[in-house]
Amino acid sequence: MLAIPAIDLRDGAVVQLVGGAYDAEKVRERDVGAVVERWIGAGFPLLHIVDLDAATGRGNRGPELFRRRRRAPDDLSR
């Protein structure tokens, strides 16, 4: 089995929404890179990045995310 953590981004920050409500954030972390590095350091070679701004029609940070992406290891068999 392969577990892939999801990182939700809104306004350039990692967020956790309570019950999926956009006005109810439980967590807001401005350093997206640090969050990505923590997940990778914890042994997760793949991450699912969700751009909530694009999903709600409030912008598109996709190009910025692709420029900043980090390549995952080729060996996913761990």
Secondary structure, DSSP 8 states (H G I E B T S, - for coil): -----EEEEETTEEEEEGGG-TT-EEEEES-HHHHHHHHHHTT----EEEEHHHHTTS---HHHHHHH-----S----
